[in-house]
Amino acid sequence: MQILLVAINAVNGIIAGLFSANFVGPEAVAAISLYGPVNMFLTAVGVLFASGSQILCGKYMGQNHVERTQSIFSVDLLLTLLISLLTAAVLVAAAALDLTRCMAPDPAVRAAFNLYLPGQAIGLPALLLGQQLSSFLSLENQMQRVTFASLAYAVVNVVLNFLFVTVLQMGAFGLALASSLGLWIFFLMQAQYYCKEKALLKFRLRPEKLSDGLDILRTGYPGALSNGYQTIRGFLVNSMIIAWAGSAGLSAFGASDSVLRIFWAIPFGMMAVSRMLMSVAIGEEDRKTLVDIMRVVVFRCTPIMCAVSALLILSAHPLTRLFYRDPSAPVYAMTVSAFRILPLSMPPTVIYLSLLCYAQASGKNLPVHILSVLDGVITVVCFSALLMPRFGMNGVYLANVINGLISILVIPVCSCIARRAFAWDLGFFMGIPDDFGVPEDARIDISVHSLEEVVTISRQVMDFCARQGIDRRRGYFAGLAMEEMAGNVVDHGFRKDKKPHSVDIRVVHKDDDVILRIKDDCVPFNPAERRDIVNPEDPVKNLAIRLVYQEAKDVQYQNLLGLNVLTIRI
């Protein structure tokens, strides 16, 4: 769903590129390309707040701190709104005062660019707020709503581009205005969910802790650095393209980029999921899940990306003809080369982005800084400067491929240096500390698929507690509580629909506490709602739930990523 979301948004880039190339002119395509660094800056701002708040919310959800999650949500939206309004004002002022001369020395391109900026400014608040809501809706397992909103955005964008560009002849301003109005549809369709009672997160105009904004910035800025540096890279690379390949090179780069953004949805969609799941796993101190996430990235997603890259390379000419029809034109050859070379950078980026997510979520700022500088500026800019004098536009394309290969080596190298050792292990490859979480012998994991399997849970839990030296009374209660609560899920949750279900059980011994966690994929059910219900005709009903809440040290429930998660501390 995350991949589909990114792809739908990327389709809008193609829509703008096609309308500009076929109905406005190459100056409009160049203007869109010049807007690339500005868009990358906005992406950096969005990533700063979205990744910071998502990581914090994931951790607090993993630790069952609901109030802190609510505060992060509210502060994030308030700060995002403020930044978006300030940025929109700057863009309008730059266009009105013709401050874009340094970016667009060509008068025709600059005129189109100055019309494009105010149109984009209208949609800035919707763009950044919509990005934040997409992140939070994914935590609430509402990705279907995000997808529908994205589809509506794409449809509105096509309709309004046709109206503004082809019918009303509004040029570059019409291109940007169509996108901005579509973004407002995208935002409002998502915001509607948070007007409902069932929403887990509630917006508060006066959050509990305004200082949460600093926590969001501290957590989010390492991930945003990469996009921030790419903003600088965009300005520098655009300058080199203008110097060595002229406006034709800029148009070729913009056209190819608008198509490739659809396929970049695969690594960026995986990054969004990895960041979300890794932050929860870090909050739960779950080493196995962290490694499993990386295993999926390496052995499932990367081969898919290799196949996609090969398909793009084979389709270079048909994709180019979407924008330019004359094979003898220099821009045509440059665009074909882009489709043949740039896709090679995609497979390593899948791995790199997930490594970056783990480093950011776990607070490993040094590797994040190194990656951000290398990927953001140094590698692409330096290799472009070295290769462009000899290979022209192909030098820029090759620099991006080299950048992808170098980036995936940074975190493993840092791990080797920090540990003064090397191991063929994904945990080592990711840089996960040896002391992260609890040892394997201090936890057990059990999966239950039927009521018959529930009967054995109590004995397994009591045996585990005995091996850990837990006193007999707590061990007996832990086994009883787990059997009763898991049995309640199987007996009631499994029968709500005809779908196959499972209950994942984890028992951990940490800091002299026994921590029981029950995670299931049935309909939402909060046992606290049944705790205080006493039926005079059947006083035994809900007795097990009341006993657990009475005897346990702490009981927390939440619905996380569409899963019921019950944590009992004894």
VEXTORMAR-11743 format. One record per residue (C-alpha): residue in three letters; x, y negated, z. Coordinates in steps of 0.02 Angstrom, whole numbers. Each point is the difference from the previous one (the first is absolute). Example, Ala and Ser with C-alpha at 12.3 -4.5 7.8 and 13.67 -1.06 7.14 Angstrom:
<pts>
kolti	xx	yy	zz
ALA	615	225	390
SER	69	-172	-33
</pts>
This chain:
<pts>
kolti	xx	yy	zz
MET	0	0	0
GLN	143	-118	38
ILE	78	38	-169
LEU	-166	-34	-85
LEU	-17	-164	94
VAL	170	-63	-57
ALA	-33	60	-178
ILE	-167	-91	-11
ASN	83	-160	57
ALA	139	26	-128
VAL	-131	18	-137
ASN	-42	-181	28
GLY	178	-46	-47
ILE	-24	88	-166
ILE	-166	-88	-26
ALA	84	-169	23
GLY	144	52	-113
LEU	-112	61	-140
PHE	-113	-153	2
SER	149	-118	7
ALA	96	88	-141
ASN	-150	19	-116
PHE	-105	-156	37
VAL	113	-134	76
GLY	177	25	-64
PRO	175	56	51
GLU	19	-156	109
ALA	-137	68	114
VAL	88	169	11
ALA	161	-91	46
ALA	-96	-101	131
ILE	-65	162	78
SER	178	66	2
LEU	61	-160	83
TYR	-135	23	132
GLY	78	170	40
PRO	120	-66	134
VAL	-142	-102	77
ASN	-106	156	1
MET	144	95	80
PHE	9	-133	136
LEU	-186	22	32
THR	27	187	4
ALA	137	-27	129
VAL	-119	-102	108
GLY	-134	133	-19
VAL	121	139	42
LEU	67	-99	149
PHE	-171	-8	82
ALA	-74	162	-67
SER	148	111	43
GLY	31	-85	168
SER	-181	12	55
GLN	-25	175	-73
ILE	154	70	87
LEU	-50	-79	166
CYS	-181	57	-18
GLY	58	174	-46
LYS	112	10	152
TYR	-133	-68	117
MET	-128	120	-74
GLY	124	142	25
GLN	17	-57	181
ASN	-189	-28	19
HIS	14	-188	38
VAL	-162	-61	-81
GLU	2	-178	70
ARG	175	-33	-64
THR	-54	62	-172
GLN	-146	-122	-2
SER	112	-146	44
ILE	127	42	-136
PHE	-142	8	-128
SER	-68	-172	46
VAL	167	-90	10
ASP	55	74	-167
LEU	-152	-67	-93
LEU	15	-173	78
LEU	184	-18	-45
THR	-28	67	-175
LEU	-138	-128	-32
LEU	111	-143	59
ILE	148	53	-108
SER	-109	25	-154
LEU	-75	-174	12
LEU	171	-82	18
THR	71	97	-148
ALA	-149	-43	-109
ALA	27	-185	38
VAL	184	13	-49
LEU	-43	81	-168
VAL	-128	-133	-42
ALA	122	-139	45
ALA	140	80	-105
ALA	-112	6	-153
ALA	-75	-174	23
LEU	170	-83	26
ASP	86	101	-138
LEU	128	72	122
THR	18	159	-104
ARG	131	-70	-120
CYS	141	104	77
MET	-100	161	-27
ALA	-65	-39	-174
PRO	114	-113	-105
ASP	-102	38	-158
PRO	-137	-136	-4
ALA	-132	115	-78
VAL	29	137	129
ARG	4	-128	141
ALA	-167	-73	-55
ALA	-80	173	6
PHE	83	36	167
ASN	-66	-163	76
LEU	-176	51	-51
TYR	23	177	65
LEU	55	-49	177
PRO	-159	-93	58
GLY	-109	142	-64
GLN	101	125	102
ALA	-4	-113	154
ILE	-190	14	8
GLY	13	187	32
LEU	148	0	121
PRO	-101	14	164
ALA	-103	142	-74
LEU	158	88	-63
LEU	93	0	165
LEU	-151	32	111
GLY	-56	139	-118
GLN	171	83	17
GLN	-15	-2	189
LEU	-175	73	0
SER	57	139	-117
SER	131	52	127
PHE	-122	-2	145
LEU	-136	90	-97
SER	123	139	-38
LEU	25	23	189
GLU	-189	16	16
ASN	-8	126	-143
GLN	-100	-122	-108
MET	107	12	-157
GLN	-154	34	-106
ARG	-63	-175	39
VAL	169	-72	-49
THR	-5	96	-164
PHE	-175	-63	-42
ALA	56	-177	40
SER	150	22	-115
LEU	-108	68	-140
ALA	-117	-149	19
TYR	152	-114	-9
ALA	56	81	-164
VAL	-173	-13	-78
VAL	-23	-182	53
ASN	174	-40	-64
VAL	-38	69	-174
VAL	-168	-87	-12
LEU	65	-168	60
ASN	156	9	-110
PHE	-112	27	-150
LEU	-110	-146	53
PHE	137	-123	50
VAL	133	44	-130
THR	-90	55	-158
VAL	-165	-94	16
LEU	40	-158	98
GLN	182	-11	-62
MET	66	-46	174
GLY	175	67	-39
ALA	123	39	140
PHE	-112	-78	133
GLY	-142	115	-53
LEU	114	153	16
ALA	44	-46	179
LEU	-176	-54	49
ALA	-74	166	-58
SER	123	93	110
SER	-34	-114	149
LEU	-189	20	-6
GLY	23	188	-15
LEU	109	-4	156
TRP	-138	-84	98
ILE	-118	142	-49
PHE	135	123	55
PHE	18	-84	170
LEU	-185	-24	37
MET	-45	180	-39
GLN	130	58	126
ALA	-44	-130	131
GLN	-180	59	-1
TYR	52	159	92
TYR	59	-99	151
CYS	-172	-75	21
LYS	-63	173	49
GLU	-6	73	174
LYS	86	162	-51
ALA	162	-91	-42
LEU	137	53	121
LEU	90	-168	-13
LYS	-91	-160	46
PHE	55	-175	-50
ARG	15	-123	143
LEU	21	-185	-31
ARG	92	-9	166
PRO	111	154	8
GLU	59	73	164
LYS	183	-44	-32
LEU	55	-129	-127
SER	178	57	34
ASP	-46	156	-100
GLY	40	-108	-152
LEU	184	5	49
ASP	-7	189	17
ILE	-78	12	-174
LEU	137	-109	-73
ARG	140	94	89
THR	-69	168	-57
GLY	-48	-52	-176
TYR	145	-109	-54
PRO	124	141	-37
GLY	-120	76	-127
ALA	-43	-171	-71
LEU	184	-43	-21
SER	10	115	-150
ASN	-141	-95	-86
GLY	73	-165	57
TYR	168	41	-76
GLN	-88	59	-157
THR	-75	-174	-12
ILE	177	-70	-8
ARG	47	139	-121
GLY	-146	-46	-111
PHE	55	-181	-15
LEU	180	50	-35
VAL	-43	136	-126
ASN	-123	-115	-90
SER	139	-129	-16
MET	117	129	-74
ILE	-134	63	-120
ILE	-33	-177	-61
ALA	187	-28	-21
TRP	39	163	-93
ALA	-165	49	-83
GLY	-108	-157	0
SER	-190	-7	12
ALA	-15	162	-102
GLY	93	95	136
LEU	-110	-77	133
SER	-157	50	-96
ALA	65	178	-26
PHE	40	18	184
GLY	-171	-68	51
ALA	-95	112	-121
SER	89	160	53
ASP	-14	-45	184
SER	-188	-23	-12
VAL	-20	179	-66
LEU	129	82	112
ARG	-85	-72	154
ILE	-138	128	-25
PHE	125	141	15
TRP	94	-82	142
ALA	-164	36	92
ILE	64	175	35
PRO	153	-48	105
PHE	-86	-151	77
GLY	-156	101	41
MET	110	131	82
MET	89	-137	95
ALA	-165	-64	72
VAL	-48	175	57
SER	174	38	68
ARG	5	-161	100
MET	-172	34	73
LEU	33	181	47
MET	178	-29	59
SER	-53	-140	118
VAL	-129	115	81
ALA	126	143	10
ILE	127	-115	82
GLY	-133	-56	126
GLU	-33	184	38
GLU	187	40	-2
ASP	-35	136	-128
ARG	163	48	-85
LYS	-74	143	-101
THR	-129	-111	-85
LEU	133	-127	-48
VAL	102	134	-86
ASP	-155	75	-82
ILE	-46	-170	-74
MET	173	-15	-77
ARG	-9	179	-64
VAL	-161	-42	-95
VAL	83	-155	-74
VAL	155	93	-60
PHE	-74	164	-61
ARG	-173	-53	-61
CYS	-6	-183	-44
THR	172	-19	-78
PRO	-26	137	-132
ILE	-166	-80	-45
MET	89	-166	-22
CYS	131	82	-112
ALA	-138	65	-114
VAL	-84	-171	-5
SER	166	-83	-44
ALA	28	122	-143
LEU	-174	-36	-69
LEU	31	-188	5
ILE	164	19	-94
LEU	-83	102	-136
SER	-140	-131	-14
ALA	114	-151	-20
HIS	-61	-51	-174
PRO	-189	19	31
LEU	14	-97	163
THR	98	-139	-86
ARG	-132	-16	-135
LEU	-128	-46	133
PHE	87	-169	6
TYR	103	-25	-157
ARG	-40	66	-175
ASP	152	-56	-103
PRO	141	131	15
SER	123	-122	-79
ALA	-22	-129	139
PRO	139	-4	133
VAL	-129	6	140
TYR	-66	167	-69
ALA	169	87	11
MET	33	-71	173
THR	-167	63	63
VAL	27	175	-72
SER	168	9	89
ALA	-83	-51	163
PHE	-122	145	-12
ARG	142	120	-39
ILE	118	-51	140
LEU	-96	-74	148
PRO	-103	159	37
LEU	164	87	47
SER	5	-106	158
MET	-167	66	65
PRO	43	176	68
PRO	138	-57	120
THR	-111	-144	58
VAL	-128	125	66
ILE	129	66	123
TYR	75	-169	37
LEU	-165	-81	49
SER	-44	140	122
LEU	172	-11	80
LEU	-27	-187	15
CYS	-170	29	84
TYR	76	114	132
ALA	144	-118	34
GLN	-120	-146	20
ALA	-127	93	107
SER	135	67	115
GLY	84	-170	23
LYS	162	43	-93
ASN	30	-177	-57
LEU	180	19	-61
PRO	-40	128	-138
VAL	-154	-102	-46
HIS	106	-158	-18
ILE	129	92	-105
LEU	-133	75	-111
SER	-90	-165	-17
VAL	156	-94	-55
LEU	57	136	-120
ASP	-169	35	-79
GLY	-59	-179	10
VAL	146	-95	-71
ILE	176	70	-9
THR	-14	157	-106
VAL	-121	-61	-134
VAL	73	-176	-14
CYS	182	54	-1
PHE	-23	141	-125
SER	-112	-110	-108
ALA	136	-133	-3
LEU	130	132	-48
LEU	-104	90	-131
MET	-103	-137	-85
PRO	146	-83	-93
ARG	32	167	-87
PHE	-171	85	-7
GLY	-122	-148	4
MET	-171	42	74
ASN	53	183	17
GLY	123	-59	132
VAL	-144	-56	112
TYR	-91	165	-26
LEU	154	104	39
ALA	35	-103	157
ASN	-171	51	69
VAL	40	185	-28
ILE	169	-15	86
ASN	-84	-91	143
GLY	-121	146	30
LEU	141	127	8
ILE	104	-103	121
SER	-146	-40	116
ILE	-41	181	46
LEU	177	26	67
VAL	2	-141	128
ILE	-95	79	146
PRO	86	172	-15
VAL	169	-87	-4
CYS	-47	-104	154
SER	-55	160	87
CYS	166	84	-40
ILE	98	-150	65
ALA	-103	-14	160
ARG	13	187	40
ARG	172	30	-75
ALA	-69	158	-76
PHE	-99	65	-148
ALA	-143	126	-12
TRP	-113	65	-138
ASP	-156	-40	97
LEU	-143	-120	-39
GLY	-3	-64	179
PHE	185	-43	-16
PHE	-29	-71	-174
MET	-132	-117	73
GLY	109	-47	149
ILE	-120	67	134
PRO	93	2	168
ASP	29	171	77
ASP	-85	-53	162
PHE	-159	-66	-85
GLY	-158	78	73
VAL	4	152	111
PRO	102	159	-28
GLU	-83	141	-96
ASP	-13	106	158
ALA	-94	-142	90
ARG	-150	8	-117
ILE	-115	122	-85
ASP	-113	-23	-151
ILE	-156	104	-31
SER	-123	-7	-145
VAL	-178	64	26
HIS	-120	42	-142
SER	-135	102	88
LEU	-85	24	169
GLU	87	169	20
GLU	170	-86	1
VAL	-54	-118	139
VAL	-2	143	127
THR	189	20	-9
ILE	40	-185	26
SER	-16	-2	189
ARG	128	140	24
GLN	124	-78	-123
VAL	-9	-168	89
MET	17	77	174
ASP	150	105	-57
PHE	81	-157	-72
CYS	-25	-94	164
ALA	73	145	98
ARG	156	1	-111
GLN	19	-188	29
GLY	-10	19	190
ILE	-168	-89	14
ASP	-91	41	162
ARG	-132	135	-14
ARG	-150	-115	36
ARG	42	-123	-140
GLY	43	141	-119
TYR	-169	83	31
PHE	-93	-165	-23
ALA	97	-39	-159
GLY	-48	168	-76
LEU	-182	-19	54
ALA	-14	-179	-65
MET	76	44	-168
GLU	-111	152	-25
GLU	-158	-94	48
MET	34	-155	-106
ALA	62	96	-152
GLY	-147	120	16
ASN	-119	-147	4
VAL	73	-65	-165
VAL	-12	171	-84
ASP	-174	38	67
HIS	-77	-167	-50
GLY	113	-90	-125
PHE	26	148	-116
ARG	-188	19	-23
LYS	-39	-180	-52
ASP	39	36	-182
LYS	55	140	-115
LYS	179	-61	-17
PRO	147	102	67
HIS	71	-76	159
SER	146	26	117
VAL	54	-55	173
ASP	184	-41	25
ILE	54	16	181
ARG	161	-61	75
VAL	61	23	178
VAL	152	-100	57
HIS	97	-2	164
LYS	75	-173	24
ASP	48	-103	154
ASP	-79	135	112
ASP	-169	-25	-88
VAL	-92	128	-104
ILE	-69	-89	-154
LEU	-138	86	-97
ARG	-48	-65	-171
ILE	-146	64	-102
LYS	-16	-62	-180
ASP	-143	54	-114
ASP	-76	-53	-166
CYS	-183	17	49
VAL	-129	-141	13
PRO	49	-138	124
PHE	-36	55	179
ASN	54	-93	157
PRO	-17	114	152
ALA	-8	-152	114
GLU	-174	-33	-67
ARG	-56	168	72
ARG	94	-18	165
ASP	-137	-97	92
ILE	-149	92	-77
VAL	-82	117	126
ASN	-152	101	-54
PRO	-111	42	152
GLU	-67	150	-94
ASP	175	64	-38
PRO	125	-70	129
VAL	139	113	-67
LYS	-3	-85	-170
ASN	154	-110	-30
LEU	73	66	164
ALA	167	43	-82
ILE	18	-176	-70
ARG	-40	-77	170
LEU	126	115	84
VAL	138	-46	-120
TYR	-27	-188	24
GLN	-8	25	188
GLU	157	104	23
ALA	115	-66	-138
LYS	124	-141	29
ASP	-55	-87	-160
VAL	-116	40	-147
GLN	1	-102	-161
TYR	-100	23	-160
GLN	11	-86	-169
ASN	-45	34	-180
LEU	163	-18	-94
LEU	17	18	-189
GLY	-168	89	-3
LEU	52	122	137
ASN	-66	19	178
VAL	150	-13	116
LEU	-23	43	184
THR	150	-18	117
ILE	-7	68	177
ARG	140	-33	124
ILE	11	112	153
</pts>
